[in-house]
Every structure is written in structure tokens, then in C-alpha cells.
């Protein structure tokens, strides 16, 4: 395998996210500082920049294909950023706010948003299950639809190619991978073995999922073929790696080490 450092500056980085522009692939992440957790970005050549430097904790961002819109999480609230290329001005506004914590937003092509939340008000009596669930925010009527009704569900990753959502759900104390088909509204369990599977990310083709496999003191990056269930370990058991994210150029899979 080929490894390349894209952020040479030492620090604490989490929640890696690739913008889907193949011509100009850009990696976003959350950077811990002394005063806040801010958004930073870099390209494959290591050209780094600060994207949003706001008060609070900013973890989780998703950008539209034309770069004019973005949804991001800031201290449990999901915000929408809209940029006007004519006036060259941007506007930040609250998109999803309630009594709970809202996080892991994903901006869909039509403007809807997938996100996680533990807010009791969003469940609306549809489930008694505790813990965060995954929802779909409708941009037209501003309503939120519950997608995962049972279990502790986090880390959603959406694939435009197949219209499916991968995520982690706690089953008998172990985080397992699941796939939710947004067209059929059907949920399928992908893994069943011991060890937590978290931080999943789809390949651009929609056939593979890269994820972090943690068991005992090891944390490795693994690629699984969704249909065949075959696994390939990308990193060794001697390296503690987390937060994989599959780039739009297909061959690059960044991790945090």
C-alpha cells in the first residue's frame, strides 16, 4: 500500500470528509485547538487552510458539489451555510436545533440532510429505543423523518451511486455495520462478529465500505466488499488508525494515525 501525509502539522484531527469534486479533491476535518474545535481543509498536495474558525465545537461538515452550500455541526446544532457567487457573500443560519444533540450531517444532492440526533421530540412516539437515531431532514417542508427506529445508531455515510446509507448500530454491546436502502426503506445488517466497526465511508463506486475496526487495544482500517462480505485489512495491528474516508479519486483512503 502507498501512504502519503496530507496534513504534516502535528495536532488532533477527527471526522474526515472528502468533497466529491474529482478534479479538485479536498479533504475536510475538525482540528482541536486550545480555544475551540474548528474546520480545516487540505488537498492531496498538503495545501492546508482553515475553513471555519468559530466558537464551540465544530465536528462534521458536508459540502454541495458546486461548493455554494454546506451543512455543518456546531456544538450540537446543525447549521446551513449558503454562498452567493455573484455578491461573494455567505450566510450562516441554524437549520436543525432542538433539546438534544444533533450531529453527523450529510447534504444530499436535492438539498435534504441526513443527520444523527438523540432528541426525544424527533422520535414523536415512533420508537421507545434510547440513544441517537438517524433522520432525514426535508428541505422543502423542514420536517424530519426517522430512518432507524431501533438501537444506538451513529456514523452515517451516504452513497450517491446506489442511494444507500451505511452506519454503525450497537448490537449486544458491539457496534456493527448496517446498510439502509433509502429507495426501499430497508435495513440490512452487514457484520456480525466481535469488535466494534465504526467511522464507515463508501467507495465512489458503491461496492465497498471502508471502516475502523477496534478490538481490545487494536484499531485498524478495513475495506469490506458489501455483496461478497470479503474484508481487506489496510493497516497493520501495530498501528492505531481511525477515521478513514474514501476520496472521490478512488485510490486514496486517508486515516488518522
C-alpha positions as CSV (number, residue, x, y, z in Angstrom):
1,X,0.0,0.0,0.0
2,X,1.0,3.6,-0.5
3,X,0.9,6.1,2.3
4,X,1.1,9.8,2.0
5,X,0.9,12.5,4.7
6,X,-1.6,15.2,3.7
7,X,-1.5,17.2,7.0
8,X,2.1,17.3,8.2
9,X,1.3,19.6,11.1
10,X,1.1,17.7,14.4
11,X,-2.3,18.0,16.1
12,X,-5.6,16.3,16.9
13,X,-7.8,15.7,13.8
14,X,-11.1,13.9,13.6
15,X,-14.1,13.5,11.4
16,X,-12.5,13.3,7.9
17,X,-14.7,14.2,5.0
18,X,-14.0,14.4,1.2
19,X,-15.6,16.8,-1.1
20,X,-16.8,14.9,-4.2
21,X,-15.0,17.0,-6.9
22,X,-12.8,14.6,-8.7
23,X,-10.9,17.4,-10.5
24,X,-10.1,19.2,-7.2
25,X,-10.3,16.7,-4.3
26,X,-10.4,18.5,-1.0
27,X,-10.3,16.8,2.4
28,X,-12.1,18.5,5.4
29,X,-11.5,17.7,9.0
30,X,-12.0,19.0,12.5
31,X,-9.0,20.3,14.3
32,X,-8.7,20.7,18.0
33,X,-7.1,23.9,19.2
34,X,-6.6,25.5,22.7
35,X,-9.8,27.6,22.3
36,X,-12.2,25.6,20.1
37,X,-12.6,22.8,17.5
38,X,-12.5,24.3,14.0
39,X,-12.9,23.1,10.5
40,X,-9.7,22.8,8.3
41,X,-9.1,21.5,4.8
42,X,-6.2,20.2,2.7
43,X,-5.7,18.9,-0.8
44,X,-3.6,15.9,-1.8
45,X,-0.5,18.2,-2.1
46,X,-0.8,19.2,1.5
47,X,-2.0,22.7,1.0
48,X,-3.8,23.3,4.2
49,X,-6.3,26.1,5.2
50,X,-8.7,27.0,8.0
51,X,-12.3,26.8,6.7
52,X,-14.4,27.9,9.8
53,X,-12.9,29.2,13.0
54,X,-15.9,29.6,15.3
55,X,-16.6,29.4,19.0
56,X,-17.6,26.0,20.2
57,X,-17.1,22.5,18.8
58,X,-17.4,22.1,15.0
59,X,-17.3,18.4,14.1
60,X,-19.0,17.1,10.9
61,X,-19.3,19.0,7.6
62,X,-20.8,18.2,4.2
63,X,-20.4,20.4,1.1
64,X,-22.5,20.6,-2.1
65,X,-21.0,19.7,-5.4
66,X,-20.9,23.3,-6.6
67,X,-19.3,24.5,-3.3
68,X,-22.1,27.0,-2.7
69,X,-23.7,25.3,0.2
70,X,-22.6,23.4,3.2
71,X,-24.1,21.9,6.3
72,X,-22.1,21.5,9.5
73,X,-22.5,20.7,13.2
74,X,-21.5,23.2,15.8
75,X,-22.0,22.3,19.5
76,X,-25.0,20.0,18.9
77,X,-26.7,22.3,16.4
78,X,-26.7,21.8,12.6
79,X,-26.1,24.9,10.5
80,X,-26.5,25.7,6.9
81,X,-24.0,27.9,5.0
82,X,-25.0,29.4,1.7
83,X,-22.6,31.3,-0.5
84,X,-23.7,33.7,-3.3
85,X,-21.0,33.6,-6.1
86,X,-22.3,36.9,-7.5
87,X,-22.1,39.0,-4.4
88,X,-19.3,36.8,-2.9
89,X,-21.1,36.8,0.4
90,X,-22.0,33.9,2.6
91,X,-24.8,33.5,5.2
92,X,-24.9,31.1,8.2
93,X,-28.3,30.1,9.6
94,X,-29.5,27.5,12.1
95,X,-31.0,24.5,10.3
96,X,-31.7,21.9,13.0
97,X,-31.9,22.8,16.7
98,X,-33.8,21.1,19.5
99,X,-33.4,19.9,23.1
100,X,-31.0,17.2,22.0
101,X,-27.6,16.8,20.3
102,X,-27.7,16.8,16.5
103,X,-24.6,15.7,14.6
104,X,-23.0,14.0,11.5
105,X,-24.9,16.0,8.8
106,X,-24.8,14.9,5.2
107,X,-26.1,17.2,2.5
108,X,-27.9,15.3,-0.3
109,X,-28.0,16.5,-3.9
110,X,-31.6,17.7,-3.7
111,X,-30.9,19.7,-0.6
112,X,-32.2,17.3,2.1
113,X,-29.9,16.5,5.0
114,X,-29.2,13.2,6.7
115,X,-28.2,13.5,10.4
116,X,-28.0,11.9,13.8
117,X,-29.9,13.1,16.8
118,X,-30.8,12.0,20.3
119,X,-33.6,14.5,20.7
120,X,-36.8,12.9,22.2
121,X,-39.0,15.3,20.4
122,X,-37.9,14.0,17.0
123,X,-39.0,10.4,17.8
124,X,-42.6,11.5,18.1
125,X,-43.7,8.3,19.7
126,X,-42.4,6.1,16.8
127,X,-39.8,4.4,18.9
128,X,-39.1,3.8,22.6
129,X,-35.4,2.9,21.9
130,X,-32.9,5.1,23.6
131,X,-29.8,6.6,22.1
132,X,-29.2,8.6,18.8
133,X,-31.1,7.7,15.7
134,X,-30.6,8.7,12.0
135,X,-33.1,11.1,10.4
136,X,-33.7,12.7,7.0
137,X,-34.4,16.5,7.0
138,X,-36.7,17.6,4.2
139,X,-35.6,20.9,2.9
140,X,-39.0,21.8,1.4
141,X,-41.2,21.4,4.5
142,X,-38.5,21.4,7.1
143,X,-39.7,18.1,8.6
144,X,-37.5,15.3,9.9
145,X,-38.2,11.7,9.1
146,X,-37.0,8.9,11.4
147,X,-35.0,6.3,9.4
148,X,-33.5,4.0,12.0
149,X,-36.2,3.1,14.6
150,X,-34.2,0.8,16.9
151,X,-30.8,0.8,18.5
152,X,-28.0,3.1,19.1
153,X,-27.2,4.4,15.5
154,X,-24.3,6.7,14.5
155,X,-21.7,7.5,11.8
156,X,-23.9,7.6,8.7
157,X,-22.3,7.6,5.3
158,X,-24.4,8.1,2.1
159,X,-23.5,6.9,-1.4
160,X,-25.0,8.8,-4.3
161,X,-24.2,6.0,-6.7
162,X,-26.5,3.4,-5.0
163,X,-28.7,5.6,-2.8
164,X,-27.7,3.6,0.3
165,X,-26.8,4.7,3.8
166,X,-24.1,2.9,5.8
167,X,-23.9,3.3,9.5
168,X,-23.0,1.7,12.8
169,X,-25.5,0.2,15.2
170,X,-24.9,-1.2,18.7
171,X,-26.0,-4.9,18.9
172,X,-25.4,-6.7,22.2
173,X,-22.8,-4.2,23.2
174,X,-20.9,-4.3,19.9
175,X,-21.0,-1.7,17.1
176,X,-21.9,-3.5,13.8
177,X,-22.2,-2.2,10.3
178,X,-25.6,-1.8,8.7
179,X,-26.8,-0.6,5.3
180,X,-30.1,1.3,4.8
181,X,-31.6,1.4,1.3
182,X,-33.3,4.8,1.0
183,X,-35.3,3.7,-2.0
184,X,-36.7,0.6,-0.4
185,X,-36.7,1.8,3.2
186,X,-35.0,-1.4,4.1
187,X,-32.3,-2.0,6.7
188,X,-29.7,-4.8,6.4
189,X,-27.0,-5.9,8.9
190,X,-23.6,-6.3,7.2
191,X,-21.3,-7.6,10.0
192,X,-21.9,-9.9,13.0
193,X,-18.5,-10.7,14.5
194,X,-16.9,-9.3,17.7
195,X,-15.1,-6.0,17.6
196,X,-16.5,-2.5,17.0
197,X,-17.0,-1.3,13.4
198,X,-17.2,2.5,13.3
199,X,-16.4,5.5,11.1
200,X,-17.6,3.9,7.8
201,X,-17.3,5.5,4.4
202,X,-18.5,4.4,1.0
203,X,-16.3,3.9,-2.0
204,X,-17.3,6.1,-5.0
205,X,-18.5,3.0,-6.9
206,X,-20.8,1.9,-4.1
207,X,-19.4,-1.6,-3.9
208,X,-17.1,-1.2,-0.9
209,X,-17.1,0.3,2.5
210,X,-14.0,1.3,4.5
211,X,-14.3,1.4,8.2
212,X,-12.4,1.4,11.5
213,X,-12.2,-2.0,13.3
214,X,-11.5,-1.8,17.0
215,X,-11.0,-4.7,19.3
216,X,-9.1,-4.8,22.6
217,X,-6.1,-2.5,22.0
218,X,-6.1,-2.6,18.2
219,X,-7.7,-0.1,15.8
220,X,-7.3,-0.9,12.1
221,X,-8.7,0.3,8.8
222,X,-10.6,-2.3,6.9
223,X,-12.3,-2.4,3.5
224,X,-15.3,-4.7,3.0
225,X,-17.0,-5.8,-0.2
226,X,-20.6,-5.2,0.5
227,X,-22.0,-8.0,-1.6
228,X,-19.3,-10.6,-1.0
229,X,-18.6,-9.7,2.6
230,X,-14.8,-10.1,1.9
231,X,-12.5,-8.0,4.0
232,X,-9.1,-6.5,3.3
233,X,-7.1,-5.0,6.2
234,X,-5.4,-1.7,5.0
235,X,-3.4,-1.0,8.2
236,X,-1.5,-3.4,10.4
237,X,-2.4,-4.4,14.0
238,X,0.7,-2.5,15.2
239,X,-0.7,0.9,14.1
240,X,-3.6,2.6,15.9
241,X,-5.6,4.1,13.0
242,X,-9.0,5.7,13.0
243,X,-11.4,7.9,10.9
244,X,-11.0,6.6,7.4
245,X,-12.6,8.5,4.5
246,X,-12.7,7.4,0.8
247,X,-11.7,10.1,-1.7
248,X,-13.5,10.7,-5.0
249,X,-10.4,9.8,-6.9
250,X,-11.0,6.2,-5.6
251,X,-7.4,5.2,-4.8
252,X,-6.9,7.4,-1.8
253,X,-8.1,6.4,1.7
254,X,-6.9,8.8,4.4
255,X,-6.7,7.8,8.0
256,X,-5.7,9.4,11.3
257,X,-2.7,7.8,12.9
